[in-house]
Amino acid sequence: MPQNLSKLQQQYIAVGLLVALVLLIIVMLIWPWYSKLSSYEQEIKELVFRIQRYARVIDSRDEVFQKVEASKNEISNLGYFNTQETPALAEAELQTFIKNIIVTAGGELASTQVLAQSEVEGLIHIAVNVRFSCDIETLRSMLYQIENAKPLMLIEELDIRPIRGVRNPNTGQLEDNGIVTVNVQVATYMRKV
């Protein structure tokens, strides 16, 4: 078949084959390289975007720390935490506060015991166990005072037991005298110094 072609046609076929060979080389060698380069460019764009986002976060770090510090100050201003300098002073203050509430309300203090302090998430937990006797109305008044006290005080345990009444000589029945024995654990928190 090539002998039937003229010289010009043979040249066209030769040029066509050369162009086809060049295109084949481009498709086989250069195209994969170009597509890989494009995927690298896309990855670079994504990484640059991530870096810019992280840079914005880092730049706002000081602002976040300032907001956290402002929040801590606001919480401190609310008066929820005990402000004594040492845990021992806070324990003494809590013990005195509870004792004064009981005596002022008309209760009869039996004992107070300071419990071991512990650390909870950066705060020092201070607790006092108190035993006293009083009537129900006095107990209600004392619990209300503890609930509304500042620094914040929490009643962690409360055990109320009636005191056995006296027997009526005429009826032989026990008469309720309205007095209860109360065992209560009150806690407060202070910031770790």
C-alpha positions in Angstrom: 0.0 0.0 0.0 2.7 2.5 0.6 3.9 2.1 -3.0 0.6 3.4 -4.3 0.9 6.6 -2.4 2.6 9.7 -3.8 5.5 11.3 -2.2 3.4 14.1 -0.8 0.9 11.6 0.7 3.8 9.7 2.3 5.1 12.9 3.8 1.7 13.7 5.2 1.4 10.2 6.7 4.9 10.5 8.2 4.1 13.9 9.8 0.8 12.5 11.0 2.5 9.5 12.6 5.1 11.9 14.2 2.3 14.1 15.6 0.5 11.0 16.9 3.7 9.7 18.5 4.3 13.1 20.2 0.7 13.2 21.4 1.1 9.7 22.7 4.2 10.6 24.6 2.4 13.7 26.0 -0.5 11.6 27.1 1.6 8.8 28.5 4.3 10.8 30.3 3.4 14.4 30.7 -0.4 14.1 31.5 0.2 11.9 34.7 2.9 14.4 35.8 0.5 17.3 35.2 -2.4 15.7 37.1 -0.1 14.9 40.0 1.1 18.5 40.0 -2.6 19.7 40.0 -3.4 17.5 43.1 -0.3 18.8 44.9 -1.5 22.4 44.1 -4.9 21.5 45.6 -3.3 20.1 48.7 -1.1 23.2 49.1 -4.2 25.4 48.9 -5.9 23.4 51.6 -2.8 23.4 53.8 -2.5 27.2 53.3 -6.1 27.6 54.3 -5.6 25.5 57.4 -2.5 27.4 58.4 -4.4 30.7 58.0 -7.2 29.4 60.2 -4.7 28.2 62.8 -3.0 31.6 62.7 -6.3 33.3 63.4 -6.9 31.0 66.3 -3.4 31.7 67.7 -3.9 35.4 67.2 -7.2 35.3 69.2 -5.5 33.3 72.0 -4.8 36.4 74.1 -8.4 37.5 73.7 -9.6 34.1 74.9 -7.2 34.2 77.9 -8.5 37.7 78.8 -12.1 36.5 78.6 -11.3 33.5 80.8 -9.6 35.8 83.3 -12.5 38.2 83.2 -14.9 35.3 83.9 -12.8 34.2 86.8 -13.0 37.7 88.2 -16.7 37.8 87.7 -17.2 34.5 89.6 -14.9 35.8 92.4 -17.0 39.0 92.6 -20.1 36.9 93.1 -18.7 35.7 96.4 -19.3 32.0 95.9 -15.8 31.0 97.0 -14.3 31.3 100.4 -11.7 34.1 100.4 -9.6 33.2 103.4 -5.8 33.0 102.9 -5.4 29.4 104.0 -7.7 26.3 104.1 -7.3 26.2 107.9 -8.7 29.7 108.3 -11.6 28.8 105.9 -12.3 25.7 108.1 -12.3 27.8 111.2 -14.6 30.4 109.6 -17.0 27.7 108.4 -17.1 26.1 111.8 -17.7 29.4 113.6 -20.4 30.4 111.1 -22.4 27.1 111.5 -22.0 27.3 115.3 -23.3 30.9 115.4 -26.3 29.9 113.2 -27.2 27.1 115.6 -26.8 29.0 118.8 -28.6 32.2 117.4 -31.5 30.1 116.2 -31.9 28.4 119.6 -30.5 25.0 118.8 -28.3 23.1 121.2 -24.8 22.3 119.7 -23.5 18.8 120.5 -20.3 18.6 118.5 -18.5 19.9 115.4 -15.8 18.2 113.5 -13.7 19.5 110.6 -13.3 16.9 107.9 -10.2 16.4 105.8 -9.9 18.8 103.0 -9.6 17.6 99.4 -8.8 19.1 96.0 -11.5 19.0 93.3 -10.7 20.5 89.9 -8.5 23.3 91.2 -10.7 24.1 94.2 -10.2 23.1 97.8 -13.2 21.3 99.3 -13.7 22.2 103.0 -16.3 20.5 105.1 -17.5 20.4 108.6 -19.7 17.8 110.3 -22.0 19.2 113.0 -24.4 17.5 115.4 -27.1 19.5 117.2 -30.6 19.3 118.5 -33.5 21.7 117.9 -37.1 21.9 116.9 -38.3 21.6 113.3 -38.9 25.4 112.9 -35.4 26.2 114.1 -34.0 23.6 111.7 -35.9 25.2 108.8 -34.5 28.6 109.7 -30.9 27.3 110.0 -31.1 25.5 106.7 -32.4 28.6 105.0 -29.5 30.7 106.4 -27.0 28.1 105.2 -28.6 28.0 101.8 -28.4 31.8 101.4 -24.9 32.3 102.9 -22.0 33.7 101.1 -19.5 32.2 100.4 -21.6 29.4 99.0 -22.2 26.6 101.4 -23.6 23.2 100.4 -25.3 20.7 102.6 -23.8 17.4 101.5 -25.3 15.1 104.1 -28.3 15.6 106.4 -29.6 13.1 108.9 -32.6 14.1 111.0 -33.9 11.8 113.9 -36.6 12.6 116.4 -35.7 12.5 120.1 -37.9 10.1 121.9 -40.6 11.9 123.8 -41.7 11.5 127.4 -44.4 9.1 128.5 -47.7 10.7 129.7 -48.4 9.3 133.1 -52.2 9.5 132.6 -52.4 7.8 129.2 -49.2 5.8 129.1 -48.6 7.1 125.5 -45.3 8.7 124.3 -45.8 12.4 123.6 -43.9 14.0 120.8 -41.8 16.9 122.2 -41.0 18.2 118.6 -37.2 18.0 119.2 -34.9 16.4 116.6 -31.3 15.4 116.5 -29.6 16.6 113.4 -26.3 15.4 111.9 -25.3 17.7 109.0 -22.2 18.0 106.8 -21.8 21.5 105.4 -19.1 22.2 102.8 -17.6 25.3 101.1 -15.0 25.8 98.4 -12.0 28.0 98.1 -9.6 28.6 95.2 -6.3 26.8 95.4 -3.6 29.3 96.4 
